[in-house]
Amino acid sequence: MTSLYYGPQRASKLVEMVQENLEVSEPTVYGVLQDLAERGFVEKVVRSRRNVTYKLTDSGRDLIQREHFDAIGDIMSLIKSAKRKREL
């Protein structure tokens, strides 16, 4: 979903990007995209049978931003903890 943050992507490109990083099947990726669409996080835009794109909704964009901020907070906590341990 993060790859949609900067703009709509063709479905085939999304599948390719996911499969480069994870060992998942094409149907699994499409299933996740369908689930995200049903939850209102992405919007599926069908121009033709072979030209399908997905784009983030406002809810999807908000979710990504929250997740990134949470991850940054976790990283900062780990850094502070490691720094304290070195000072002891």
PDB file of N, CA, C and O in Angstrom, chain B, residues numbered from 101:
ATOM      1  N   MET B 101       0.828  -1.188   0.000  1.00  0.00           N
ATOM      2  CA  MET B 101       0.000   0.000   0.000  1.00  0.00           C
ATOM      3  C   MET B 101       0.872   1.250   0.000  1.00  0.00           C
ATOM      4  O   MET B 101       0.477   2.282  -0.542  1.00  0.00           O
ATOM      5  N   THR B 102       2.040   1.164   0.597  1.00  0.00           N
ATOM      6  CA  THR B 102       2.917   2.324   0.657  1.00  0.00           C
ATOM      7  C   THR B 102       3.314   2.790  -0.737  1.00  0.00           C
ATOM      8  O   THR B 102       3.505   3.987  -0.952  1.00  0.00           O
ATOM      9  N   SER B 103       3.440   1.867  -1.689  1.00  0.00           N
ATOM     10  CA  SER B 103       3.824   2.260  -3.043  1.00  0.00           C
ATOM     11  C   SER B 103       2.764   3.129  -3.712  1.00  0.00           C
ATOM     12  O   SER B 103       3.050   3.788  -4.711  1.00  0.00           O
ATOM     13  N   LEU B 104       1.550   3.140  -3.178  1.00  0.00           N
ATOM     14  CA  LEU B 104       0.487   3.991  -3.718  1.00  0.00           C
ATOM     15  C   LEU B 104       0.511   5.396  -3.129  1.00  0.00           C
ATOM     16  O   LEU B 104      -0.255   6.261  -3.553  1.00  0.00           O
ATOM     17  N   TYR B 105       1.374   5.626  -2.168  1.00  0.00           N
ATOM     18  CA  TYR B 105       1.380   6.904  -1.454  1.00  0.00           C
ATOM     19  C   TYR B 105       1.640   8.083  -2.394  1.00  0.00           C
ATOM     20  O   TYR B 105       1.087   9.165  -2.195  1.00  0.00           O
ATOM     21  N   TYR B 106       2.461   7.886  -3.397  1.00  0.00           N
ATOM     22  CA  TYR B 106       2.837   8.983  -4.289  1.00  0.00           C
ATOM     23  C   TYR B 106       2.031   9.033  -5.575  1.00  0.00           C
ATOM     24  O   TYR B 106       2.300   9.871  -6.437  1.00  0.00           O
ATOM     25  N   GLY B 107       1.057   8.162  -5.722  1.00  0.00           N
ATOM     26  CA  GLY B 107       0.193   8.221  -6.890  1.00  0.00           C
ATOM     27  C   GLY B 107      -0.345   6.857  -7.274  1.00  0.00           C
ATOM     28  O   GLY B 107       0.142   5.829  -6.805  1.00  0.00           O
ATOM     29  N   PRO B 108      -1.360   6.858  -8.138  1.00  0.00           N
ATOM     30  CA  PRO B 108      -1.967   5.600  -8.586  1.00  0.00           C
ATOM     31  C   PRO B 108      -0.948   4.707  -9.293  1.00  0.00           C
ATOM     32  O   PRO B 108       0.007   5.190  -9.902  1.00  0.00           O
ATOM     33  N   GLN B 109      -1.169   3.408  -9.200  1.00  0.00           N
ATOM     34  CA  GLN B 109      -0.298   2.430  -9.855  1.00  0.00           C
ATOM     35  C   GLN B 109      -1.158   1.421 -10.596  1.00  0.00           C
ATOM     36  O   GLN B 109      -2.251   1.070 -10.153  1.00  0.00           O
ATOM     37  N   ARG B 110      -0.650   0.964 -11.721  1.00  0.00           N
ATOM     38  CA  ARG B 110      -1.335  -0.114 -12.435  1.00  0.00           C
ATOM     39  C   ARG B 110      -1.271  -1.374 -11.585  1.00  0.00           C
ATOM     40  O   ARG B 110      -0.291  -1.614 -10.880  1.00  0.00           O
ATOM     41  N   ALA B 111      -2.321  -2.169 -11.660  1.00  0.00           N
ATOM     42  CA  ALA B 111      -2.400  -3.395 -10.862  1.00  0.00           C
ATOM     43  C   ALA B 111      -1.216  -4.311 -11.142  1.00  0.00           C
ATOM     44  O   ALA B 111      -0.628  -4.862 -10.212  1.00  0.00           O
ATOM     45  N   SER B 112      -0.864  -4.478 -12.404  1.00  0.00           N
ATOM     46  CA  SER B 112       0.249  -5.369 -12.754  1.00  0.00           C
ATOM     47  C   SER B 112       1.570  -4.881 -12.156  1.00  0.00           C
ATOM     48  O   SER B 112       2.399  -5.697 -11.753  1.00  0.00           O
ATOM     49  N   LYS B 113       1.774  -3.576 -12.095  1.00  0.00           N
ATOM     50  CA  LYS B 113       2.994  -3.014 -11.499  1.00  0.00           C
ATOM     51  C   LYS B 113       3.016  -3.263  -9.990  1.00  0.00           C
ATOM     52  O   LYS B 113       4.063  -3.573  -9.422  1.00  0.00           O
ATOM     53  N   LEU B 114       1.853  -3.125  -9.342  1.00  0.00           N
ATOM     54  CA  LEU B 114       1.769  -3.402  -7.905  1.00  0.00           C
ATOM     55  C   LEU B 114       2.130  -4.854  -7.611  1.00  0.00           C
ATOM     56  O   LEU B 114       2.881  -5.141  -6.679  1.00  0.00           O
ATOM     57  N   VAL B 115       1.589  -5.760  -8.412  1.00  0.00           N
ATOM     58  CA  VAL B 115       1.893  -7.185  -8.229  1.00  0.00           C
ATOM     59  C   VAL B 115       3.395  -7.409  -8.373  1.00  0.00           C
ATOM     60  O   VAL B 115       4.004  -8.105  -7.561  1.00  0.00           O
ATOM     61  N   GLU B 116       3.985  -6.822  -9.398  1.00  0.00           N
ATOM     62  CA  GLU B 116       5.421  -6.962  -9.644  1.00  0.00           C
ATOM     63  C   GLU B 116       6.243  -6.434  -8.465  1.00  0.00           C
ATOM     64  O   GLU B 116       7.185  -7.092  -8.025  1.00  0.00           O
ATOM     65  N   MET B 117       5.895  -5.256  -7.955  1.00  0.00           N
ATOM     66  CA  MET B 117       6.638  -4.661  -6.841  1.00  0.00           C
ATOM     67  C   MET B 117       6.530  -5.508  -5.574  1.00  0.00           C
ATOM     68  O   MET B 117       7.514  -5.691  -4.858  1.00  0.00           O
ATOM     69  N   VAL B 118       5.339  -6.020  -5.303  1.00  0.00           N
ATOM     70  CA  VAL B 118       5.156  -6.845  -4.106  1.00  0.00           C
ATOM     71  C   VAL B 118       5.949  -8.138  -4.235  1.00  0.00           C
ATOM     72  O   VAL B 118       6.610  -8.566  -3.289  1.00  0.00           O
ATOM     73  N   GLN B 119       5.881  -8.754  -5.406  1.00  0.00           N
ATOM     74  CA  GLN B 119       6.572 -10.030  -5.594  1.00  0.00           C
ATOM     75  C   GLN B 119       8.091  -9.883  -5.579  1.00  0.00           C
ATOM     76  O   GLN B 119       8.796 -10.857  -5.314  1.00  0.00           O
ATOM     77  N   GLU B 120       8.610  -8.685  -5.858  1.00  0.00           N
ATOM     78  CA  GLU B 120      10.055  -8.459  -5.756  1.00  0.00           C
ATOM     79  C   GLU B 120      10.521  -8.515  -4.301  1.00  0.00           C
ATOM     80  O   GLU B 120      11.670  -8.862  -4.024  1.00  0.00           O
ATOM     81  N   ASN B 121       9.627  -8.174  -3.377  1.00  0.00           N
ATOM     82  CA  ASN B 121       9.994  -8.087  -1.964  1.00  0.00           C
ATOM     83  C   ASN B 121       9.462  -9.230  -1.109  1.00  0.00           C
ATOM     84  O   ASN B 121      10.014  -9.513  -0.046  1.00  0.00           O
ATOM     85  N   LEU B 122       8.410  -9.882  -1.551  1.00  0.00           N
ATOM     86  CA  LEU B 122       7.789 -10.950  -0.775  1.00  0.00           C
ATOM     87  C   LEU B 122       7.514 -12.147  -1.668  1.00  0.00           C
ATOM     88  O   LEU B 122       7.278 -11.998  -2.867  1.00  0.00           O
ATOM     89  N   GLU B 123       7.545 -13.313  -1.087  1.00  0.00           N
ATOM     90  CA  GLU B 123       7.215 -14.518  -1.844  1.00  0.00           C
ATOM     91  C   GLU B 123       5.726 -14.793  -1.715  1.00  0.00           C
ATOM     92  O   GLU B 123       5.297 -15.608  -0.898  1.00  0.00           O
ATOM     93  N   VAL B 124       4.946 -14.102  -2.532  1.00  0.00           N
ATOM     94  CA  VAL B 124       3.495 -14.291  -2.539  1.00  0.00           C
ATOM     95  C   VAL B 124       3.033 -14.454  -3.978  1.00  0.00           C
ATOM     96  O   VAL B 124       3.676 -13.980  -4.915  1.00  0.00           O
ATOM     97  N   SER B 125       1.912 -15.130  -4.131  1.00  0.00           N
ATOM     98  CA  SER B 125       1.376 -15.361  -5.465  1.00  0.00           C
ATOM     99  C   SER B 125       0.592 -14.143  -5.954  1.00  0.00           C
ATOM    100  O   SER B 125       0.160 -13.301  -5.166  1.00  0.00           O
ATOM    101  N   GLU B 126       0.425 -14.078  -7.245  1.00  0.00           N
ATOM    102  CA  GLU B 126      -0.357 -12.992  -7.850  1.00  0.00           C
ATOM    103  C   GLU B 126      -1.784 -12.945  -7.300  1.00  0.00           C
ATOM    104  O   GLU B 126      -2.267 -11.861  -6.973  1.00  0.00           O
ATOM    105  N   PRO B 127      -2.484 -14.102  -7.185  1.00  0.00           N
ATOM    106  CA  PRO B 127      -3.839 -14.055  -6.617  1.00  0.00           C
ATOM    107  C   PRO B 127      -3.873 -13.516  -5.187  1.00  0.00           C
ATOM    108  O   PRO B 127      -4.840 -12.867  -4.787  1.00  0.00           O
ATOM    109  N   THR B 128      -2.817 -13.787  -4.419  1.00  0.00           N
ATOM    110  CA  THR B 128      -2.760 -13.267  -3.049  1.00  0.00           C
ATOM    111  C   THR B 128      -2.700 -11.747  -3.061  1.00  0.00           C
ATOM    112  O   THR B 128      -3.388 -11.091  -2.278  1.00  0.00           O
ATOM    113  N   VAL B 129      -1.883 -11.182  -3.944  1.00  0.00           N
ATOM    114  CA  VAL B 129      -1.771  -9.721  -4.032  1.00  0.00           C
ATOM    115  C   VAL B 129      -3.114  -9.117  -4.424  1.00  0.00           C
ATOM    116  O   VAL B 129      -3.556  -8.133  -3.830  1.00  0.00           O
ATOM    117  N   TYR B 130      -3.761  -9.708  -5.425  1.00  0.00           N
ATOM    118  CA  TYR B 130      -5.065  -9.184  -5.844  1.00  0.00           C
ATOM    119  C   TYR B 130      -6.108  -9.323  -4.740  1.00  0.00           C
ATOM    120  O   TYR B 130      -6.978  -8.465  -4.597  1.00  0.00           O
ATOM    121  N   GLY B 131      -6.024 -10.398  -3.960  1.00  0.00           N
ATOM    122  CA  GLY B 131      -6.938 -10.566  -2.829  1.00  0.00           C
ATOM    123  C   GLY B 131      -6.755  -9.483  -1.781  1.00  0.00           C
ATOM    124  O   GLY B 131      -7.727  -8.962  -1.235  1.00  0.00           O
ATOM    125  N   VAL B 132      -5.499  -9.147  -1.504  1.00  0.00           N
ATOM    126  CA  VAL B 132      -5.213  -8.077  -0.541  1.00  0.00           C
ATOM    127  C   VAL B 132      -5.717  -6.741  -1.080  1.00  0.00           C
ATOM    128  O   VAL B 132      -6.311  -5.958  -0.338  1.00  0.00           O
ATOM    129  N   LEU B 133      -5.484  -6.475  -2.366  1.00  0.00           N
ATOM    130  CA  LEU B 133      -5.976  -5.225  -2.963  1.00  0.00           C
ATOM    131  C   LEU B 133      -7.497  -5.140  -2.883  1.00  0.00           C
ATOM    132  O   LEU B 133      -8.047  -4.077  -2.597  1.00  0.00           O
ATOM    133  N   GLN B 134      -8.175  -6.254  -3.136  1.00  0.00           N
ATOM    134  CA  GLN B 134      -9.635  -6.275  -3.040  1.00  0.00           C
ATOM    135  C   GLN B 134     -10.082  -5.994  -1.609  1.00  0.00           C
ATOM    136  O   GLN B 134     -11.029  -5.240  -1.386  1.00  0.00           O
ATOM    137  N   ASP B 135      -9.401  -6.601  -0.643  1.00  0.00           N
ATOM    138  CA  ASP B 135      -9.725  -6.374   0.765  1.00  0.00           C
ATOM    139  C   ASP B 135      -9.510  -4.908   1.142  1.00  0.00           C
ATOM    140  O   ASP B 135     -10.343  -4.316   1.829  1.00  0.00           O
ATOM    141  N   LEU B 136      -8.406  -4.325   0.698  1.00  0.00           N
ATOM    142  CA  LEU B 136      -8.140  -2.911   0.980  1.00  0.00           C
ATOM    143  C   LEU B 136      -9.201  -2.010   0.353  1.00  0.00           C
ATOM    144  O   LEU B 136      -9.591  -0.998   0.936  1.00  0.00           O
ATOM    145  N   ALA B 137      -9.664  -2.388  -0.843  1.00  0.00           N
ATOM    146  CA  ALA B 137     -10.721  -1.612  -1.501  1.00  0.00           C
ATOM    147  C   ALA B 137     -12.031  -1.722  -0.722  1.00  0.00           C
ATOM    148  O   ALA B 137     -12.729  -0.726  -0.532  1.00  0.00           O
ATOM    149  N   GLU B 138     -12.361  -2.926  -0.274  1.00  0.00           N
ATOM    150  CA  GLU B 138     -13.591  -3.121   0.500  1.00  0.00           C
ATOM    151  C   GLU B 138     -13.556  -2.353   1.815  1.00  0.00           C
ATOM    152  O   GLU B 138     -14.595  -1.908   2.303  1.00  0.00           O
ATOM    153  N   ARG B 139     -12.378  -2.197   2.384  1.00  0.00           N
ATOM    154  CA  ARG B 139     -12.227  -1.460   3.645  1.00  0.00           C
ATOM    155  C   ARG B 139     -12.139   0.052   3.430  1.00  0.00           C
ATOM    156  O   ARG B 139     -12.128   0.824   4.388  1.00  0.00           O
ATOM    157  N   GLY B 140     -12.077   0.464   2.162  1.00  0.00           N
ATOM    158  CA  GLY B 140     -12.052   1.888   1.856  1.00  0.00           C
ATOM    159  C   GLY B 140     -10.680   2.530   1.893  1.00  0.00           C
ATOM    160  O   GLY B 140     -10.576   3.756   1.944  1.00  0.00           O
ATOM    161  N   PHE B 141      -9.613   1.720   1.867  1.00  0.00           N
ATOM    162  CA  PHE B 141      -8.258   2.269   1.905  1.00  0.00           C
ATOM    163  C   PHE B 141      -7.694   2.549   0.515  1.00  0.00           C
ATOM    164  O   PHE B 141      -6.857   3.437   0.351  1.00  0.00           O
ATOM    165  N   VAL B 142      -8.149   1.794  -0.483  1.00  0.00           N
ATOM    166  CA  VAL B 142      -7.746   2.041  -1.866  1.00  0.00           C
ATOM    167  C   VAL B 142      -8.987   2.053  -2.742  1.00  0.00           C
ATOM    168  O   VAL B 142     -10.035   1.516  -2.385  1.00  0.00           O
ATOM    169  N   GLU B 143      -8.836   2.681  -3.897  1.00  0.00           N
ATOM    170  CA  GLU B 143      -9.925   2.711  -4.879  1.00  0.00           C
ATOM    171  C   GLU B 143      -9.432   2.039  -6.149  1.00  0.00           C
ATOM    172  O   GLU B 143      -8.349   2.343  -6.649  1.00  0.00           O
ATOM    173  N   LYS B 144     -10.238   1.129  -6.660  1.00  0.00           N
ATOM    174  CA  LYS B 144      -9.918   0.429  -7.901  1.00  0.00           C
ATOM    175  C   LYS B 144     -10.542   1.207  -9.056  1.00  0.00           C
ATOM    176  O   LYS B 144     -11.738   1.498  -9.043  1.00  0.00           O
ATOM    177  N   VAL B 145      -9.724   1.541 -10.055  1.00  0.00           N
ATOM    178  CA  VAL B 145     -10.196   2.284 -11.224  1.00  0.00           C
ATOM    179  C   VAL B 145     -10.010   1.386 -12.443  1.00  0.00           C
ATOM    180  O   VAL B 145      -8.884   1.067 -12.826  1.00  0.00           O
ATOM    181  N   VAL B 146     -11.132   0.979 -13.052  1.00  0.00           N
ATOM    182  CA  VAL B 146     -11.090   0.082 -14.203  1.00  0.00           C
ATOM    183  C   VAL B 146     -11.346   0.894 -15.468  1.00  0.00           C
ATOM    184  O   VAL B 146     -12.436   1.430 -15.665  1.00  0.00           O
ATOM    185  N   ARG B 147     -10.328   0.978 -16.320  1.00  0.00           N
ATOM    186  CA  ARG B 147     -10.483   1.674 -17.600  1.00  0.00           C
ATOM    187  C   ARG B 147     -10.800   0.671 -18.707  1.00  0.00           C
ATOM    188  O   ARG B 147     -11.537   0.972 -19.646  1.00  0.00           O
ATOM    189  N   SER B 148     -10.236  -0.510 -18.578  1.00  0.00           N
ATOM    190  CA  SER B 148     -10.515  -1.620 -19.485  1.00  0.00           C
ATOM    191  C   SER B 148     -10.096  -2.890 -18.752  1.00  0.00           C
ATOM    192  O   SER B 148      -9.559  -2.832 -17.645  1.00  0.00           O
ATOM    193  N   ARG B 149     -10.343  -4.024 -19.371  1.00  0.00           N
ATOM    194  CA  ARG B 149      -9.992  -5.292 -18.717  1.00  0.00           C
ATOM    195  C   ARG B 149      -8.500  -5.375 -18.394  1.00  0.00           C
ATOM    196  O   ARG B 149      -8.111  -5.964 -17.386  1.00  0.00           O
ATOM    197  N   ARG B 150      -7.672  -4.786 -19.251  1.00  0.00           N
ATOM    198  CA  ARG B 150      -6.221  -4.861 -19.062  1.00  0.00           C
ATOM    199  C   ARG B 150      -5.622  -3.604 -18.448  1.00  0.00           C
ATOM    200  O   ARG B 150      -4.417  -3.545 -18.202  1.00  0.00           O
ATOM    201  N   ASN B 151      -6.451  -2.602 -18.201  1.00  0.00           N
ATOM    202  CA  ASN B 151      -5.944  -1.345 -17.641  1.00  0.00           C
ATOM    203  C   ASN B 151      -6.685  -1.028 -16.348  1.00  0.00           C
ATOM    204  O   ASN B 151      -7.676  -0.297 -16.340  1.00  0.00           O
ATOM    205  N   VAL B 152      -6.184  -1.590 -15.267  1.00  0.00           N
ATOM    206  CA  VAL B 152      -6.767  -1.404 -13.938  1.00  0.00           C
ATOM    207  C   VAL B 152      -5.716  -0.736 -13.065  1.00  0.00           C
ATOM    208  O   VAL B 152      -4.575  -1.192 -12.998  1.00  0.00           O
ATOM    209  N   THR B 153      -6.100   0.338 -12.402  1.00  0.00           N
ATOM    210  CA  THR B 153      -5.184   1.003 -11.477  1.00  0.00           C
ATOM    211  C   THR B 153      -5.812   1.062 -10.098  1.00  0.00           C
ATOM    212  O   THR B 153      -7.028   0.955  -9.935  1.00  0.00           O
ATOM    213  N   TYR B 154      -4.953   1.233  -9.118  1.00  0.00           N
ATOM    214  CA  TYR B 154      -5.397   1.410  -7.738  1.00  0.00           C
ATOM    215  C   TYR B 154      -4.813   2.714  -7.232  1.00  0.00           C
ATOM    216  O   TYR B 154      -3.682   3.073  -7.560  1.00  0.00           O
ATOM    217  N   LYS B 155      -5.596   3.417  -6.430  1.00  0.00           N
ATOM    218  CA  LYS B 155      -5.088   4.636  -5.809  1.00  0.00           C
ATOM    219  C   LYS B 155      -5.565   4.694  -4.371  1.00  0.00           C
ATOM    220  O   LYS B 155      -6.609   4.146  -4.017  1.00  0.00           O
ATOM    221  N   LEU B 156      -4.773   5.373  -3.548  1.00  0.00           N
ATOM    222  CA  LEU B 156      -5.123   5.523  -2.139  1.00  0.00           C
ATOM    223  C   LEU B 156      -6.311   6.449  -1.976  1.00  0.00           C
ATOM    224  O   LEU B 156      -6.456   7.435  -2.698  1.00  0.00           O
ATOM    225  N   THR B 157      -7.152   6.118  -1.024  1.00  0.00           N
ATOM    226  CA  THR B 157      -8.203   7.040  -0.608  1.00  0.00           C
ATOM    227  C   THR B 157      -7.627   7.898   0.517  1.00  0.00           C
ATOM    228  O   THR B 157      -6.511   7.658   0.978  1.00  0.00           O
ATOM    229  N   ASP B 158      -8.379   8.880   0.948  1.00  0.00           N
ATOM    230  CA  ASP B 158      -7.931   9.692   2.086  1.00  0.00           C
ATOM    231  C   ASP B 158      -7.718   8.818   3.320  1.00  0.00           C
ATOM    232  O   ASP B 158      -6.777   9.033   4.083  1.00  0.00           O
ATOM    233  N   SER B 159      -8.599   7.828   3.514  1.00  0.00           N
ATOM    234  CA  SER B 159      -8.453   6.912   4.660  1.00  0.00           C
ATOM    235  C   SER B 159      -7.164   6.105   4.561  1.00  0.00           C
ATOM    236  O   SER B 159      -6.481   5.897   5.564  1.00  0.00           O
ATOM    237  N   GLY B 160      -6.833   5.654   3.363  1.00  0.00           N
ATOM    238  CA  GLY B 160      -5.600   4.902   3.155  1.00  0.00           C
ATOM    239  C   GLY B 160      -4.371   5.747   3.412  1.00  0.00           C
ATOM    240  O   GLY B 160      -3.405   5.287   4.020  1.00  0.00           O
ATOM    241  N   ARG B 161      -4.411   6.981   2.948  1.00  0.00           N
ATOM    242  CA  ARG B 161      -3.294   7.907   3.174  1.00  0.00           C
ATOM    243  C   ARG B 161      -3.114   8.172   4.672  1.00  0.00           C
ATOM    244  O   ARG B 161      -1.991   8.184   5.175  1.00  0.00           O
ATOM    245  N   ASP B 162      -4.225   8.382   5.376  1.00  0.00           N
ATOM    246  CA  ASP B 162      -4.166   8.595   6.832  1.00  0.00           C
ATOM    247  C   ASP B 162      -3.577   7.380   7.542  1.00  0.00           C
ATOM    248  O   ASP B 162      -2.768   7.527   8.457  1.00  0.00           O
ATOM    249  N   LEU B 163      -3.980   6.184   7.124  1.00  0.00           N
ATOM    250  CA  LEU B 163      -3.466   4.955   7.732  1.00  0.00           C
ATOM    251  C   LEU B 163      -1.952   4.845   7.560  1.00  0.00           C
ATOM    252  O   LEU B 163      -1.241   4.523   8.512  1.00  0.00           O
ATOM    253  N   ILE B 164      -1.467   5.107   6.372  1.00  0.00           N
ATOM    254  CA  ILE B 164      -0.026   5.034   6.123  1.00  0.00           C
ATOM    255  C   ILE B 164       0.718   6.044   6.985  1.00  0.00           C
ATOM    256  O   ILE B 164       1.753   5.723   7.569  1.00  0.00           O
ATOM    257  N   GLN B 165       0.202   7.248   7.065  1.00  0.00           N
ATOM    258  CA  GLN B 165       0.861   8.272   7.877  1.00  0.00           C
ATOM    259  C   GLN B 165       0.904   7.862   9.348  1.00  0.00           C
ATOM    260  O   GLN B 165       1.927   8.041  10.010  1.00  0.00           O
ATOM    261  N   ARG B 166      -0.197   7.314   9.864  1.00  0.00           N
ATOM    262  CA  ARG B 166      -0.213   6.858  11.262  1.00  0.00           C
ATOM    263  C   ARG B 166       0.797   5.742  11.480  1.00  0.00           C
ATOM    264  O   ARG B 166       1.530   5.749  12.469  1.00  0.00           O
ATOM    265  N   GLU B 167       0.838   4.781  10.560  1.00  0.00           N
ATOM    266  CA  GLU B 167       1.761   3.652  10.686  1.00  0.00           C
ATOM    267  C   GLU B 167       3.210   4.130  10.643  1.00  0.00           C
ATOM    268  O   GLU B 167       4.044   3.638  11.404  1.00  0.00           O
ATOM    269  N   HIS B 168       3.516   5.074   9.773  1.00  0.00           N
ATOM    270  CA  HIS B 168       4.884   5.588   9.685  1.00  0.00           C
ATOM    271  C   HIS B 168       5.271   6.318  10.962  1.00  0.00           C
ATOM    272  O   HIS B 168       6.381   6.144  11.464  1.00  0.00           O
ATOM    273  N   PHE B 169       4.366   7.134  11.490  1.00  0.00           N
ATOM    274  CA  PHE B 169       4.665   7.842  12.735  1.00  0.00           C
ATOM    275  C   PHE B 169       4.857   6.863  13.886  1.00  0.00           C
ATOM    276  O   PHE B 169       5.741   7.052  14.722  1.00  0.00           O
ATOM    277  N   ASP B 170       4.030   5.813  13.933  1.00  0.00           N
ATOM    278  CA  ASP B 170       4.195   4.793  14.975  1.00  0.00           C
ATOM    279  C   ASP B 170       5.555   4.112  14.848  1.00  0.00           C
ATOM    280  O   ASP B 170       6.237   3.887  15.848  1.00  0.00           O
ATOM    281  N   ALA B 171       5.946   3.785  13.617  1.00  0.00           N
ATOM    282  CA  ALA B 171       7.234   3.122  13.397  1.00  0.00           C
ATOM    283  C   ALA B 171       8.388   4.036  13.797  1.00  0.00           C
ATOM    284  O   ALA B 171       9.358   3.583  14.403  1.00  0.00           O
ATOM    285  N   ILE B 172       8.285   5.309  13.461  1.00  0.00           N
ATOM    286  CA  ILE B 172       9.334   6.264  13.841  1.00  0.00           C
ATOM    287  C   ILE B 172       9.424   6.358  15.360  1.00  0.00           C
ATOM    288  O   ILE B 172      10.521   6.398  15.916  1.00  0.00           O
ATOM    289  N   GLY B 173       8.280   6.392  16.028  1.00  0.00           N
ATOM    290  CA  GLY B 173       8.263   6.422  17.494  1.00  0.00           C
ATOM    291  C   GLY B 173       8.927   5.200  18.090  1.00  0.00           C
ATOM    292  O   GLY B 173       9.682   5.309  19.056  1.00  0.00           O
ATOM    293  N   ASP B 174       8.651   4.030  17.519  1.00  0.00           N
ATOM    294  CA  ASP B 174       9.279   2.791  17.995  1.00  0.00           C
ATOM    295  C   ASP B 174      10.796   2.839  17.812  1.00  0.00           C
ATOM    296  O   ASP B 174      11.545   2.438  18.703  1.00  0.00           O
ATOM    297  N   ILE B 175      11.239   3.324  16.672  1.00  0.00           N
ATOM    298  CA  ILE B 175      12.677   3.416  16.401  1.00  0.00           C
ATOM    299  C   ILE B 175      13.347   4.376  17.382  1.00  0.00           C
ATOM    300  O   ILE B 175      14.418   4.083  17.912  1.00  0.00           O
ATOM    301  N   MET B 176      12.713   5.516  17.617  1.00  0.00           N
ATOM    302  CA  MET B 176      13.278   6.492  18.556  1.00  0.00           C
ATOM    303  C   MET B 176      13.374   5.903  19.964  1.00  0.00           C
ATOM    304  O   MET B 176      14.353   6.142  20.672  1.00  0.00           O
ATOM    305  N   SER B 177      12.369   5.141  20.366  1.00  0.00           N
ATOM    306  CA  SER B 177      12.402   4.495  21.686  1.00  0.00           C
ATOM    307  C   SER B 177      13.558   3.510  21.784  1.00  0.00           C
ATOM    308  O   SER B 177      14.242   3.453  22.806  1.00  0.00           O
ATOM    309  N   LEU B 178      13.778   2.738  20.730  1.00  0.00           N
ATOM    310  CA  LEU B 178      14.888   1.787  20.721  1.00  0.00           C
ATOM    311  C   LEU B 178      16.233   2.504  20.798  1.00  0.00           C
ATOM    312  O   LEU B 178      17.139   2.059  21.502  1.00  0.00           O
ATOM    313  N   ILE B 179      16.359   3.600  20.081  1.00  0.00           N
ATOM    314  CA  ILE B 179      17.607   4.365  20.108  1.00  0.00           C
ATOM    315  C   ILE B 179      17.865   4.917  21.503  1.00  0.00           C
ATOM    316  O   ILE B 179      18.982   4.831  22.013  1.00  0.00           O
ATOM    317  N   LYS B 180      16.830   5.485  22.121  1.00  0.00           N
ATOM    318  CA  LYS B 180      16.979   6.034  23.476  1.00  0.00           C
ATOM    319  C   LYS B 180      17.348   4.941  24.469  1.00  0.00           C
ATOM    320  O   LYS B 180      18.192   5.145  25.342  1.00  0.00           O
ATOM    321  N   SER B 181      16.716   3.788  24.334  1.00  0.00           N
ATOM    322  CA  SER B 181      16.994   2.669  25.228  1.00  0.00           C
ATOM    323  C   SER B 181      18.442   2.197  25.071  1.00  0.00           C
ATOM    324  O   SER B 181      19.126   1.949  26.063  1.00  0.00           O
ATOM    325  N   ALA B 182      18.901   2.075  23.838  1.00  0.00           N
ATOM    326  CA  ALA B 182      20.277   1.642  23.587  1.00  0.00           C
ATOM    327  C   ALA B 182      21.268   2.666  24.121  1.00  0.00           C
ATOM    328  O   ALA B 182      22.313   2.305  24.663  1.00  0.00           O
ATOM    329  N   LYS B 183      20.941   3.928  23.968  1.00  0.00           N
ATOM    330  CA  LYS B 183      21.825   4.992  24.457  1.00  0.00           C
ATOM    331  C   LYS B 183      21.935   4.927  25.981  1.00  0.00           C
ATOM    332  O   LYS B 183      23.026   5.069  26.534  1.00  0.00           O
ATOM    333  N   ARG B 184      20.803   4.711  26.660  1.00  0.00           N
ATOM    334  CA  ARG B 184      20.810   4.609  28.126  1.00  0.00           C
ATOM    335  C   ARG B 184      21.645   3.422  28.591  1.00  0.00           C
ATOM    336  O   ARG B 184      22.369   3.522  29.581  1.00  0.00           O
ATOM    337  N   LYS B 185      21.549   2.305  27.886  1.00  0.00           N
ATOM    338  CA  LYS B 185      22.309   1.107  28.259  1.00  0.00           C
ATOM    339  C   LYS B 185      23.806   1.352  28.127  1.00  0.00           C
ATOM    340  O   LYS B 185      24.589   0.870  28.945  1.00  0.00           O
ATOM    341  N   ARG B 186      24.209   2.098  27.102  1.00  0.00           N
ATOM    342  CA  ARG B 186      25.630   2.399  26.917  1.00  0.00           C
ATOM    343  C   ARG B 186      26.146   3.345  27.993  1.00  0.00           C
ATOM    344  O   ARG B 186      27.325   3.301  28.345  1.00  0.00           O
ATOM    345  N   GLU B 187      25.273   4.199  28.516  1.00  0.00           N
ATOM    346  CA  GLU B 187      25.676   5.166  29.537  1.00  0.00           C
ATOM    347  C   GLU B 187      25.837   4.508  30.904  1.00  0.00           C
ATOM    348  O   GLU B 187      26.499   5.057  31.785  1.00  0.00           O
ATOM    349  N   LEU B 188      25.238   3.341  31.082  1.00  0.00           N
ATOM    350  CA  LEU B 188      25.336   2.650  32.376  1.00  0.00           C
ATOM    351  C   LEU B 188      26.635   1.996  32.523  1.00  0.00           C
ATOM    352  O   LEU B 188      26.897   1.366  33.548  1.00  0.00           O
TER     353      LEU B 188
END
